[in-house]
């Protein structure tokens, strides 16, 4: 019976070969495998697992060799590889050893513009790649590399004037943890790229093989469950038949498994902390106001806070003018872009938003 089934399968394959070109079948199957590996690569990128990402990337590149042409998904995978290794300055993609991973990623990103539906998302990723190319160098103590990265962007890609001036000042002063760099962080870059991948996969589904494999796994689990139930039923029927045979032979002894008595159970059962009664110790606070005031003043914790507390930063008329001009140019809510055009002395986008709210309440702006 098995031989007949195998012969039928082989004959079916031969029939398919005669009706459809095998090269076309290979191309379709290769496309499915490529899509599955691309989907797996996006998942590894989201999980941040570099070793698994590299293994999946190697498999994807092997499958791509079977393809007749290099598609945009291959370019996206190359881009993801550079971003994934963005913090490693000793990793090289290409012949030029002066081009670091994020710089190479920025060049690829410009080629992927037609795959991005949201123009603002494209600009955000481009800015994040430039900023992080500099920030990573400063984090590693490579000031000269940060300066070289800025010059490379000026010569090879479009670098906004305001962004160039701000980053040049940060590099010159070696402000590794400048609020601007913290605002355009590496984690924000990863999140923004993930948003791009989600939008791309929604527009270009690559899950045909994934769905087929999922159905196969579910089907095999159901089959295994039925086999387990069948073996359990056969075991029970065998035991029942053995008992019947014993009774027929006059063996009335019934062997039952011994059960532990309830008293032998360990009653010292673990309970979570939420089940335990809490005990509080109350102490009356002195009603003498002067004594309480003296205790507060002499507290070492209070002294420590007073020493470390920084004076609030004052907003000057010039900073207010920068803020008004920035809103007029970019619009309300575009705080990140406004930060790139003017020097707000280390303030963040949230600080700009709060100050704008104050100006509106004071009726200084419309």
N, C-alpha and C positions, 0 to 999 in steps of 0.2 A: 504493500500500500504506500509506504514511504517512497519507494523507488518510482512508483507511478506519479506521485506528487512532484518529485524532483524533476522527472522527465517533462511533466506538464509545464513546470516553471521555466525550464530551459527552452522549451519550444516557444513559450510566450515571449521570452526575450528575443529569440531569433526572429519571431514575427514582427516585433517592434523594430528590430534592426532593419528589416526589409522595407517597412513602411515609412520610417523616419530616419534621417541621417544620424548616425551615432555621434558625429561631431556636434550636432545641435543639442542632442541629449546631454553630452558632456558639458556644453556651455551652460545649459540651464541648471544642471546639478552643481556645477562650479559656482554659479551665481548664488544658489541657495546656501552652499557652505560658506561662501564669502560673506553673505549677509549675516549668517549666524555668528561668525567670528567677529564681525564688526559690532554686532549687538553685545557680544561678550566683552569686547574691548571697552565699549562705552560703560558697561557695568563695572569693570575693574577700575576704570578711571574714577567713577563715582565713589567706589569703596576706598580708593586711595591705596590699593595694594600694588606696590611697584613690581615685585617679583612676578606675581600672577599676571600683571599687565604685560610685562616683557615676554613671558611665555606665550600669551595669547597673541601678541603682536608678531612673534616669530611664526606662529601657525598661520596667521592671516597673510603674511608676506609670502609664505610658501604656496598658499592657495592662489594668491594673485599671480604667481608665475604661470599658472595654467590658463589664466585669462588672456584674451587676445589684446585687450587695451586696458590702460590704467584709468580707473574712474575716479570720481570726486571723493568717494568713500576712502580710497587709498590716501588721498591728500589729507582728509580729515584725520585719519589714523596717524599720519606723519606729524600733523600739528599737535595732536593729543600727546604723542610720545615726547615732544619737546617741552610741552607744558608740564607733563608728569615729572620730567627730570630738570625742571626749571631752577631748582635750588642747588644743583650740582654743577659748579663751574668747570670741573674737570671732564665733563662729558661733552663730546664733540659730535656734531651732525654736519658732515660735509668736510671739505678740504681745508677751509680756513679755520685755524685753531683760535683765532681772535674772536670769532663769532660764537657767543654763548647760546645755550639752548633757547632762552626766551627771546633773544634777538632773532634767531632762526625761525622761531614760532611766529614772530611779528611779520616776517617776510611772507611766510606761508599764509598767514591770516589775510593779508591783502589779496592773495589769489583766491581766497574762499568767499569773497564779498558777495558773489552771486548766489551763495547758498544760505545767506542770512536774510530773513524776511524783515526783521526789525532793524532799521538803520541806526537807531540810538544804541541798540545792543552792540552793533558792529563797532561803533565809535568807542563805547565803553571798554570793550575788550582790547581795542587798539591802544587806548590810553593806559589801561592796566598793564599791558605787556611792556610798554615803554617805562612806566614808573617802576615796575618790579625788576626790570633789567638793571636799573640803577640801584634800587633798594637792596637786592640780593648781594651785589658787589660790596655795598657799604656794610652789610651784616657780616660778611666774611673778612672785613678789614681791607678790602681791595679798592682803595680810593682811585688809583690810576686806572683800574679796569672800569670803574663807574664813569670816569671822564671819557675813556675810549668808547664806551657804549653810547654816550650822548653824541659824540662826534660821528659814530657809525650811523645813528638814526638820522642825523642832519644830512649826511651824504647819500644815504640809500632809501630812506622812507620819508614820508611827510611828517614833520615834527612841528606842532603848533608853537608859535612864538612865545606865548605866555607860559606854556608848559616848559619850554626850553630854558627860559629865564629862571623860573622857580626851581627846577631841578639843578641848574648850574649853581645857584646860590646854596642849595642844600649840600651839594657835593663839595663846594669850596669850604663850607663850614663843618663838613663831616658830621652832619646831624642825622645819625643813623635812625633815631626814633622820632623824627620830625612828625608832627600831627598829620601833615599831608601824606607822607609815606604810609602812616598807619591807617589813614582813611582809604587809600588805594592798596590794600594789603594783598598778600598772596592768596589767603583764604577767600577773599572777595573775588579774585581772579578765577579761582577754581569754581566757585558758585556761579559766576556769570557764564563761564564756558559750559557748565552743566545745563544752564537754562537754554543755551544755544543747542545743545545736543537733544534736549527734550523736544524742542520745537522742530528740529530737523527730523527726528524719528517719527514724530506725529505726522509730518508731511510726507515722509518717505519710509513707510513701514518696512521692516526687515525681519519680520518674525514668522515667516511661513514655516521654515524648518523647526523653529522653536515650538510652534503650536503643534506640529505633527509629532515631534518627539514627546511633548507633554501628554498628548493623547495616548501614545504608545505606552508611556510609563504608567499612566492611570489604568489603562487596560490590563497591563501585566500585574499590577497590584490587585485588581479585582479577581483575576484568574488565580493568583496565589491564595487569596482569601477563600475562594471556592474550594481549592484543593485542600486547604487546611481543614475546612469544615467537613469535607468528605472523609478525610483520614480520621477525624475525631469521631464521626458517626460510625465508621467501620470498627474503630477501637471499642466503642461502647457496645456495639452489637456483639462483638467477640466476647467481651466480659459477660454479657447477659447469657450467651450460649454456654459459657463455661460454668456459670452458676446453675443453669438448668441441668447440665450433665452431672454435676456434683449431687444435686437433689435426687436425680434418678438413681445414682449409685448408693444412696442412703447416707451420704455424707452431709449431715445437717449442721455441722460446725460452720458458723458464720464468722469469717475473719474481717474485723473492722479496724480501720486505722485508729490508733490512739489519739485522743485529743487532749491538749493541755487544759488543765483546770483554770478557771478564771482567776483563782487566788495566786497563781504563779505569774500572772502578768505584772510587769514592772509598772507600778503606779507613779513612779517619779518621771512623769512625761514632761518633755520640754514644752514650755509655753513662750509665745512671743512676748516682748516687753510690753506690748499694748494690753496684755491680759493681766499683768501684774499691778498690784495696788501701788500707787505712788505715795510717798511720804514727804510731806513738806514741813519745813522748819520755819516758823514765823517769828519775826523779831520786831518789836515796836520801834518805830523811828522816833528819835527825840523831837519833841514839839518845839524845842528852842531854835528859833530861826537863825540866830547868830551862830549857834554851834554848828548847825547844818551848813551854813554858808562857809564857816571856817574849814569844815571837813572837805567841802568841795574844792576850795582854793588850794588846800594842802595836798590834794590827791595827786600822786605821781603821774597817773594816766592823763589827768587834765593838763598838767604841765607839758607832757609829751605832745598832746594834741596842739596846744598853743604854740609850741615851738615849730611843729611841722606844717602848720596851716599857712597857705600862701595867700597873699593879699589879692583881692579880686582884680581882674584886668579891666581897666577903664576903656570905654569906647570914645575915641576922639572924633572930632568933626570930620577929619580926613578919612577915617575908617568908615564913618557913616556915608560919606560921599562915595567911597568905593562900593559899598553895599548897594546904594541906590542906583549907581551906574550899571552895576552888574545885573541887577534885576531888570533894569530897562533894556539891557542888551539880550539877556538869555531868558528872562521871564522868572516869575516867582516859583520857588521850589527847586530851581536848578543850582543848588548850593555848591555841588562838586565842581561844576564848570566855572562858577564865579570865583571859587578858591584858586583856580588855575590862572586867572587873569590878573589878580591883585595880591599884594602881600598883606595878609590880615594878622601878621605877627603871631603865628602859631595857632590861630583859632580854627575850630572844626566847623563842619557843615551845620551841626546842631546848634552851635553858638550863633552862627549867622541867622538861622531860622528864628531863634529866640530874640535876637536883636531886632529883626524885621517885625516881629510881633509887638515889641515895645514901641517901635517907631509908628506903627499903625495905630496903636492905642493913644499915642500922643498927637495923632493927626498930622504927623510930619510927612507922611506918604499916603497916597490914595489907596 
